[in-house]
């Protein structure tokens, strides 16, 4: 006779927490909007990662794409009452976000990522990656004002307390005060505060590594439906990204971007391009429709 599968924290309890979380977020619209704003900012910052002929399909984008996947996972875990596990996932977001920047520290992530991507090399230590990043000039300039490196290290340490269960306070039962999942308002808010810090930290570091992201460019007027693949934030993605940053942070990032010679040259070249005519846009639309129809037939 088969023994019954007895689970205290069963699916029914998990679904009850999910329903209560959704109900709470629907009532507290400001909190839900805050979460949505940060999720979308992190989604859109991926457009800033350069996509060149050399790097396309190289796997250099994988650390970021995996980090975004973990970000969504962390939120879903939180809504289902897996509060400690949601913070575990957030540490993965932070680690992968830093890792992607580390591999591109010398502008050749398409090469430097390969051994790790194939699982031949172990994942570099987080603090070693962070230390190397903050040797870069723009990181040093920014850190002298905002102490970002220490802030990120403190954030990593705080999340690690939950990963390694530093006593009852940082345990799964410590989040719900029960040996099963149940809704906790305080744990939900704790997750949101950590999530916001993780997203802001990585977004800020990405804008330091890729200062082109601070430039407000008329990409639609110049490229229409065929914008550059990576390396830029367009008229919709840039406001979404910058919406989560404080004004003093944006000011420093803008000054760094405006003083970068490569950024200035690219901006000058783009602004010198003629705007697309309506006829050219119509041709792009027709070509896109043709590609869609061809894809449907296949």
C-alpha positions in Angstrom: 0.0 0.0 0.0 1.3 3.4 -1.0 2.0 5.8 1.9 0.1 9.1 1.8 2.1 12.1 0.9 1.8 14.4 3.9 3.0 18.0 3.4 2.3 20.7 6.0 3.0 23.5 3.6 0.8 22.3 0.8 -0.3 23.8 -2.4 -3.6 25.0 -0.9 -1.8 27.1 1.7 0.5 28.6 -1.0 -2.4 29.5 -3.2 -4.2 31.2 -0.3 -1.1 33.4 0.2 -1.0 34.2 -3.5 -4.7 35.3 -3.5 -4.2 37.4 -0.4 -1.1 39.0 -1.9 -2.9 39.9 -5.1 -5.8 41.3 -3.1 -3.5 43.4 -1.0 -1.7 44.7 -4.1 -4.9 45.6 -5.8 -6.0 47.6 -2.8 -2.6 49.3 -2.3 -2.2 50.6 -5.8 0.8 52.8 -4.9 2.8 49.8 -3.8 1.8 47.8 -6.9 2.8 50.7 -9.2 6.1 51.0 -7.4 6.9 47.3 -8.0 5.8 47.6 -11.6 8.0 50.7 -12.2 11.1 48.9 -10.9 10.4 45.7 -12.8 9.9 47.7 -16.0 13.0 49.8 -15.5 15.1 46.6 -15.2 13.4 45.1 -18.2 14.2 48.2 -20.3 17.8 48.6 -19.2 18.7 45.5 -21.1 18.4 47.6 -24.3 21.6 49.4 -23.2 23.8 46.3 -23.5 25.8 46.7 -26.7 24.9 44.2 -29.5 27.6 44.3 -32.1 28.4 41.9 -35.0 31.1 40.3 -32.8 28.9 40.0 -29.7 25.6 39.0 -31.3 24.7 35.4 -30.2 27.9 35.2 -28.2 26.1 34.7 -24.9 27.3 38.0 -23.4 23.7 39.0 -22.9 23.0 35.9 -20.8 23.9 37.2 -17.3 21.5 40.1 -17.7 18.7 38.0 -19.2 19.0 35.4 -16.5 19.0 38.1 -13.9 15.8 39.5 -15.2 14.3 36.0 -15.1 15.3 35.7 -11.5 13.8 39.1 -10.7 10.4 38.0 -12.0 10.9 34.7 -10.1 11.6 36.6 -6.9 8.4 38.5 -7.1 6.3 35.4 -7.8 8.0 33.7 -4.8 7.1 36.6 -2.7 3.5 36.7 -3.7 3.2 33.0 -2.8 4.7 33.5 0.7 8.2 32.1 0.0 9.6 35.3 1.4 13.1 34.0 2.3 13.4 32.3 -1.0 12.3 35.5 -2.8 15.3 37.3 -1.2 17.5 34.4 -2.2 16.5 35.0 -5.8 17.1 38.7 -5.4 20.7 38.0 -4.4 21.0 36.0 -7.6 19.7 39.1 -9.5 22.4 41.2 -7.9 25.1 38.6 -8.5 24.2 38.1 -12.2 23.8 41.8 -12.8 27.3 42.5 -11.5 28.7 39.5 -13.2 27.5 40.7 -16.6 29.2 44.1 -16.1 32.3 42.3 -14.8 32.7 40.3 -18.0 32.4 43.4 -20.0 34.8 45.5 -17.9 37.3 45.6 -20.8 34.6 45.8 -23.5 35.0 42.2 -24.6 32.3 40.3 -22.8 31.7 38.3 -26.0 35.1 36.7 -25.3 35.5 36.8 -21.6 32.1 35.2 -20.8 32.8 32.1 -22.9 34.5 29.8 -20.3 31.9 30.6 -17.6 29.0 30.3 -20.1 30.2 26.8 -21.0 30.4 26.0 -17.2 34.2 25.4 -17.6 35.1 28.2 -15.2 33.5 28.7 -11.8 31.5 31.9 -11.1 33.9 34.7 -10.0 33.5 35.8 -6.4 31.0 38.7 -6.1 33.3 41.0 -4.2 36.2 40.4 -6.6 33.9 41.3 -9.5 32.7 44.4 -7.7 36.3 45.5 -6.8 37.4 45.2 -10.4 34.4 47.2 -11.6 35.1 50.0 -9.2 38.6 50.4 -10.6 37.0 51.8 -13.8 37.2 55.5 -14.0 33.4 56.4 -14.1 32.7 54.0 -11.2 35.5 55.7 -9.2 34.1 59.1 -9.9 30.6 58.2 -8.9 31.7 56.2 -5.9 33.6 59.3 -4.5 30.2 61.0 -4.3 27.7 58.3 -3.4 29.8 55.4 -1.9 28.0 53.0 -4.2 30.5 50.1 -3.8 29.9 50.0 0.0 26.2 50.3 -0.5 26.2 47.3 -2.9 28.4 45.3 -0.6 26.1 46.0 2.4 23.1 45.0 0.2 24.8 41.7 -0.7 25.6 41.0 2.9 22.0 41.7 4.0 20.6 39.4 1.4 23.2 36.7 2.4 21.8 36.7 5.9 18.6 35.3 4.5 20.4 32.9 2.0 22.4 31.4 4.8 19.7 31.6 7.5 21.5 33.7 10.1 19.2 32.5 12.9 15.5 32.6 13.3 15.0 36.2 12.2 16.4 35.3 8.8 14.7 32.0 8.4 11.6 31.0 6.4 9.6 30.5 9.6 10.9 33.9 10.9 9.2 35.6 8.0 5.7 34.1 8.6 6.0 33.0 12.2 4.7 29.6 11.2 6.0 26.4 9.6 3.9 27.0 6.5 3.4 29.8 4.1 1.0 32.6 5.1 0.6 36.2 4.1 2.8 38.7 5.9 2.5 42.4 5.2 5.8 43.2 6.8 7.6 40.5 4.7 6.0 41.8 1.5 7.3 45.3 2.3 10.7 44.0 3.2 10.9 42.3 -0.2 9.9 45.4 -2.0 12.5 47.5 -0.3 15.2 45.0 -1.1 14.0 44.6 -4.7 14.1 48.4 -5.2 17.7 48.6 -3.9 18.9 45.7 -6.1 17.3 47.2 -9.2 18.6 50.7 -8.6 22.1 49.4 -7.9 22.4 47.5 -11.1 20.7 50.1 -13.2 23.1 52.7 -11.9 26.1 50.6 -12.5 24.9 49.8 -16.1 24.6 53.5 -16.8 28.1 54.0 -15.5 29.5 51.2 -17.7 27.4 52.4 -20.7 27.1 56.2 -20.3 25.3 56.4 -23.7 22.1 55.5 -21.7 21.9 59.0 -20.3 21.6 60.6 -23.8 18.1 61.6 -25.0 18.3 60.8 -28.7 15.6 61.0 -31.4 16.1 57.4 -32.5 12.6 57.1 -33.9 13.1 60.2 -36.2 16.4 58.9 -37.4 15.9 55.1 -37.6 12.1 54.5 -37.5 11.3 50.8 -37.2 15.0 49.8 -37.6 16.7 51.2 -34.5 20.2 50.1 -33.4 20.3 46.7 -31.8 21.5 47.4 -28.3 23.7 50.2 -27.0 21.0 52.8 -26.6 17.9 53.7 -24.6 15.1 55.0 -26.9 12.4 57.6 -26.3 10.3 55.1 -24.3 12.9 53.0 -22.5 15.0 55.9 -21.2 12.2 57.6 -19.2 11.2 54.1 -17.8 14.8 53.5 -16.6 15.5 57.0 -15.2 12.1 57.0 -13.3 13.6 55.0 -10.5 16.7 57.2 -9.9 17.0 60.2 -7.6 17.7 63.6 -9.1 21.2 63.9 -7.7 22.1 60.5 -9.0 20.8 61.4 -12.5 22.7 64.7 -12.5 26.1 63.0 -11.8 25.4 60.3 -14.3 24.4 62.9 -16.9 27.7 64.9 -16.3 29.7 61.7 -16.7 27.9 60.9 -20.0 28.2 64.4 -21.4 32.0 64.4 -20.8 32.6 61.1 -22.5 34.3 61.6 -25.9 32.9 58.5 -27.5 29.4 59.4 -26.4 29.8 62.9 -27.8 30.9 61.6 -31.2 28.1 59.1 -31.5 25.5 61.7 -30.4 26.9 64.2 -32.9 26.8 61.6 -35.7 23.2 60.6 -34.9 21.9 64.2 -34.7 23.6 64.9 -38.0 21.5 62.2 -39.7 18.5 63.4 -41.7 15.1 62.5 -40.3 13.3 59.7 -42.0 10.6 60.9 -44.4 7.1 59.5 -44.3 7.7 57.6 -47.5 10.7 55.9 -45.9 8.7 55.0 -42.8 5.9 53.6 -45.0 8.5 51.5 -46.8 9.8 50.2 -43.4 6.2 49.3 -42.4 5.6 47.5 -45.7 8.8 45.5 -45.3 7.9 44.6 -41.7 4.4 43.5 -42.7 6.0 41.3 -45.5 8.4 39.7 -43.0 5.5 39.0 -40.6 3.4 37.4 -43.3 6.4 35.3 -44.4 6.9 34.2 -40.8 3.3 33.2 -40.5 3.4 31.1 -43.6 6.4 29.2 -42.4 
